[in-house]
């Protein structure tokens, strides 16, 4: 079998402030085969084999404010920002006092692993407002529907050799 993973979070993830980098964490490993999160540091994803990996990340982003706010999502290779990996999203305003503004962010890219004993992937995010955060939702009824995770990450092994 080739390495693959599907990692999720069912926890809300709030901003540390408008000048803070926030790391995405995963508390629900759904599938892990040769790609795994570090339980002691759940923002870090390790790959057991060198090679190229296709990584897709989606976040359920919520805005509780009466103004549009920015949300940026990017990749980090072993603690260092991955070049040209950032993407900006504008999160819409809340609709009412109890209905927030939402957007699902989605980015993908190819992550190269040269040394699986030391390298790891992290996803980082920033917002210009602490009213913006990554939110999960419980399962609901009428009709019955599943919970909404705050984050979904999938990763697939592509090739043993980089081009």
Phi and psi in degrees as a GROMACS rama.xvg file:
@    title "Ramachandran Plot"
@    xaxis  label "Phi"
@    yaxis  label "Psi"
@TYPE xy
-83.428  151.015  UNK-2
-63.746  142.569  UNK-3
-157.957  162.528  UNK-4
-157.276  151.989  UNK-5
-136.368  113.049  UNK-6
-118.776  139.636  UNK-7
-134.749  171.959  UNK-8
-136.256  138.453  UNK-9
-110.658  23.4941  UNK-10
-114.391  144.448  UNK-11
-68.7427  145.394  UNK-12
-128.822  110.435  UNK-13
-95.7172  163.174  UNK-14
-79.8672  142.569  UNK-15
-82.6563  -0.784206  UNK-16
131.211  166.012  UNK-17
-72.355  -10.3033  UNK-18
-111.463  14.6792  UNK-19
-109.281  141.235  UNK-20
-84.9589  135.763  UNK-21
-115.301  137.511  UNK-22
-101.227  133.172  UNK-23
-71.41  135.703  UNK-24
-117.925  158.244  UNK-25
-128.267  121.601  UNK-26
-116.801  3.15915  UNK-27
-130.801  82.7608  UNK-28
-73.0451  114.151  UNK-29
-85.3301  -50.6281  UNK-30
-134.475  131.389  UNK-31
-141.201  110.626  UNK-32
-137.695  95.9819  UNK-33
81.2769  -3.50468  UNK-34
-136.787  128.8  UNK-35
-151.223  154.686  UNK-36
-88.3907  156.803  UNK-37
-89.1419  111.485  UNK-38
-58.5051  -28.9158  UNK-39
-82.8164  -15.5951  UNK-40
-144.081  79.6272  UNK-41
-70.1112  7.42886  UNK-42
-90.5738  -16.0216  UNK-43
-94.432  133.294  UNK-44
-117.163  125.885  UNK-45
-108.411  148.115  UNK-46
-118.982  127.277  UNK-47
-75.9904  -16.2751  UNK-48
-131.781  143.982  UNK-49
-66.5884  154.696  UNK-50
145.303  -166.732  UNK-51
-105.054  135.442  UNK-52
-129.261  134.802  UNK-53
-88.8814  122.591  UNK-54
-120.032  131.087  UNK-55
-122.914  133.898  UNK-56
-132.705  132.384  UNK-57
-128.553  138.631  UNK-58
-126.14  137.606  UNK-59
-88.4586  101.213  UNK-60
-101.136  135.785  UNK-61
-121.857  142.562  UNK-62
-124.704  119.799  UNK-63
-94.7678  1.20766  UNK-64
-91.5  168.104  UNK-65
-90.8566  14.536  UNK-66
-136.035  151.828  UNK-67
-65.283  139.394  UNK-68
-130.685  156.739  UNK-69
-86.8877  147.306  UNK-70
-139.438  128.805  UNK-71
-122.294  143.272  UNK-72
-133.733  130.757  UNK-73
-148.559  168.565  UNK-74
-101.767  152.282  UNK-75
-130.673  134.855  UNK-76
-105.463  107.791  UNK-77
53.0755  46.2214  UNK-78
86.7807  -2.98952  UNK-79
-112.03  134.108  UNK-80
-54.7711  130.467  UNK-81
-76.3273  127.521  UNK-82
-56.9663  137.74  UNK-83
55.2661  32.815  UNK-84
-102.729  -3.46228  UNK-85
-79.4429  144.606  UNK-86
-136.572  136.419  UNK-87
-103.874  139.364  UNK-88
-128.638  144.851  UNK-89
-103.47  119.667  UNK-90
-92.1792  123.695  UNK-91
-64.7357  160.472  UNK-92
-66.0652  160.507  UNK-93
-66.8514  152.503  UNK-94
-85.8315  -31.1119  UNK-95
-158.077  -174.565  UNK-96
-62.6594  -22.4312  UNK-97
-124.7  0.924766  UNK-98
-117.214  110.445  UNK-99
-81.0798  165.148  UNK-100
-83.6614  140.77  UNK-101
-133.578  152.681  UNK-102
-152.436  145.902  UNK-103
-104.78  116.783  UNK-104
-86.1817  149.205  UNK-105
-149.174  124.466  UNK-106
-134.24  156.041  UNK-107
-142.986  157.921  UNK-108
-172.304  172.027  UNK-109
-103.539  124.355  UNK-110
-105.827  125.569  UNK-111
-97.4766  128.312  UNK-112
-113.285  116.774  UNK-113
-96.6724  -40.4894  UNK-114
-129.375  96.1405  UNK-115
-66.1149  -12.8724  UNK-116
-78.7553  -19.9077  UNK-117
-123.071  -27.1889  UNK-118
-84.3732  145.578  UNK-119
-149.089  159.194  UNK-120
-106.78  139.415  UNK-121
-133.215  152.367  UNK-122
-111.222  132.679  UNK-123
-119.174  156.456  UNK-124
-144.585  160.418  UNK-125
-145.944  150.887  UNK-126
-140.274  153.534  UNK-127
-84.4786  9.08293  UNK-128
-150.456  140.651  UNK-129
-77.1219  -4.82602  UNK-130
-77.2589  -7.44005  UNK-131
-103.349  131.586  UNK-132
-155.118  172.322  UNK-133
-95.728  124.695  UNK-134
-124.683  142.513  UNK-135
-106.718  160.283  UNK-136
-132.155  140.68  UNK-137
-70.1937  162.239  UNK-138
-58.5449  155.441  UNK-139
-135.532  173.89  UNK-140
-127.556  171.03  UNK-141
57.0404  63.793  UNK-142
-85.8201  163.93  UNK-143
-63.5401  129.133  UNK-144
-146.046  152.99  UNK-145
-73.4801  166.524  UNK-146
-63.7964  158.018  UNK-147
-109.011  116.012  UNK-148
-72.0089  154.292  UNK-149
-74.7756  -30.1156  UNK-150
-142.483  141.48  UNK-151
-131.271  124.976  UNK-152
-123.116  130.981  UNK-153
-121.496  144.994  UNK-154
-140.339  138.26  UNK-155
-134.989  139.659  UNK-156
-71.4319  130.151  UNK-157
-105.324  -49.9071  UNK-158
-159.369  149.609  UNK-159
-79.185  -17.722  UNK-160
-121.544  137.508  UNK-161
-83.8944  150.418  UNK-162
